[in-house]
Amino acid sequence: MKFIVSLLLAIHLLSAQIVVVTNKNSQLNLLQKEIVQYLYLAKTDKVESLKVKPILSDDKNLHGEFCNTILSKSESEYNSYWARLVFTGRKPIEKRLEWNEVVKKLQELNTIAYIDKKDLREEWKIIYEEN
Amino acid sequence: MKIKCLFYKIGIFLLTTTSVYSSEFDIKTFGTIGGVYNDNHNYIYRKDIFQKDGSSGNLSFKTDTLIGLQTSLTISEKFSLLLQGIVNNDYNDEVKPKIDWGYLKYDSGENIIFKVGRIRTPYYKNSDNLNVGYSNLMIRESVEVYGQVPFSSYNGIEAIYSNIIDRYFYTLQANYGKEELTVPIHSLNQKATVEVDDLYALNLTFGTTALQARFTYLNADITASSLSLEQLFGGLRAFGLGDLADRYEFKDTASEYMGIGLFLDYNNIIFSTECGHRKIPSFFANVHGYYATLGYSFDEFIPFITYAKSKMDVVTYKANTGVAALDALLQAQNLAQSSKTVGAKYYINENFDIKFQYEHVIPKGDYGSYHLSSGQKPQELNAFSFALDFIF
């Protein structure tokens, strides 16, 4: 029993606390979960008249957890959805970026990215946090 | 030998197309290698009416195998050019490349997009990505709905407006254009030239990430002509049967398609259903149909079941107009059938998936179903299919 509890605790501690962030100087404020979903599913690219550019992380665990907890899809389902966007001529979200590229892209106003909360930097602000 | 020919042509198509690649272009590839075995020699199992050959008591790779290329050129932040072509087995039983769609796109940046060129007709949820197997759950969509309208692209314009109201999204599509194509009438070994004029369509999709609904309406003036059709209807009028000719001739016929769909993706449960009704008051006959698919996502593995049914508004296979040639034409329009499918999709990685499915099809009435009938009994088909889909 102790082993199972320890295992569950370890899994919980190892899981990333996902937050969606943007540049601190952006006019974007806290977003509803549904709006974050629509941005990442390319249902819209505007929030309150601001053109928003979502980016994807190449961190497999982080990306998987983002798909599961925020988008309510498995990573495989999101891959399939991404293929649908690309091959129907809609503007695709860029392929997954390395951490350095994510940091660089977040210098642009209104670019949003999901990160592990422990990696939050001073120049960013949280616009969505899963409870 | 024909399979070798198929892959040879695919190779040539790839080589010639990629040779024009430059860094200004983005080129992507998709495709499917698929096989189907239908155990009933009396029917040729096909993906749709545009295929002449398929499986009839043998393993066929012609039904689902295809390769596609998509090129895009971004001209500016707002303007881009997109082109998609595929190579597959066509209605002449030949493997040939063709342009599926291609257009100039203007993205206003204000939630409005305009397209001009050759555009996919938005009848169904998966109209746009029918050929991209990796993006679909099933090897092929239910023909009872997806097979009703015999053209999938048109030349014209499209406007798309998307926005959010509170926690709900909506997308409104409006289309206008025309199309000309050749439609085979396999059971009569004939082809008809079909002209689609004043085509306009409206499509509304709305909902949430978990639950979405869509409504589609399409209207067009359609004419189908061929030498034998002209002889038939000209002959009817010459013999004083003008009423019959007026009733069944397919000339500037005001045609409609209406469709509704409901889609759920919640807590790993996937459910989708679409109903469609084609109204073409001519020999081409009105038909309606629906499908319902239920699946469950175990991450990479998604098993599913589907039930689908199509029915003619008025039974055509018992046509008895007193004119044998007209009766034969009407009987050949019977698309009534039902099917049950069980299958699974497995995502291998970001580039590949594999799928298996078993389909039991019951044609209704003589000459029935979308699959080419010899008119012999029994009528039921068991089709076993597999596919490897890829994207790069």
Interface residues (C-beta under 8 A of the other chain):
Chain A: Q32 E34 I35 Q37 Y38 L41 K43 T44 D45 K46 V47 K51 L71 S72 K73 S74 E75 S76 E77 N79 S80 Y81 A83 R84 V86 F87 T88 G89 K91
Chain B: K28 F30 G68 Q70 S72 L82 Q84 W101 Y103 K105 D107 G109 E110 N111 R120 D128 N129 V132 Y134 S135 N136 S162 N163 I164 R167 Y168 F169 T171 T208 T209 A210 D265 Y266 N267 N268 S297 D299 E300 Y347 E350 D353 I391
